[in-house]
Amino acid sequence: MSHVPFIEPVPAELRTDEFVLRPIVADDAELDYDAVMDTREHLRLWRQSTWPEDDFTVAENREDLVDMEERHAAGRAFSYTVLDPAGTECLGCVYVFATSAKFLANATVLPVGGDECGDEWGDVDAVVFFWVRRSRMESGMDERLLAALRAWFAGPWQLENTVYVTSEPFTQQVELLARTDLTRKFELIEPGTPGKRLAFG
């Protein structure tokens, strides 16, 4: 299995009646910042860090988005903004990595069922992280986004073995993933991260 299994070019858009995904760009900084700061308490659990700090700025956010835009253009990792259909409000973000991404390659990956379970990290086609704006989580949009992502990666992306990763302290997203027919396949321990990341597939 290739460590960079994505088709070229990767799909540029996912559109539903409720939201639109497209590659994030630096000019999304203000819309993205508004969603990040509205969701900062959840994102700190999701990231297992103090990011975003209370004094995080739009300019700092723009720097982050410049990096994401460059990685996307280079095919190293793919970052999508989730917008309302009118494109006036950021509702979240989706990030797609190969298992060879540096932070994943540096992690200790443990199959949940042990070595005898048959799950192999090297067989994973894509590692997906996502978050949804706090107010939209309250209406269940995170569940609808996950369902749309699963169809998108199985369809246009042509991926057979995608895992969806969250952080153990972010219990709302852990419970969301556990309510589906996905199963917890791997635990990831990253250097310097206090808790585990959980991969469902």
Secondary structure, DSSP 4 states (H G I P E B T S, - for coil): --SS---SSPP--EE-SS-EEEE--GGGHHHHHHHHHHTHHHHHHHHTSSPSPTT--HHHHHHHHHHHHHHHHHTS-EEEEEE-TTS-SEEEEEEEE-TTSHHHHTSEEEETT-GGG---GGG--EEEEEEE-HHHHTTTHHHHHHHHHHHHHHTTT--S-EEEEEETT-HHHHHHHHTSS--EEEEEE-TT-SS-EEEE-
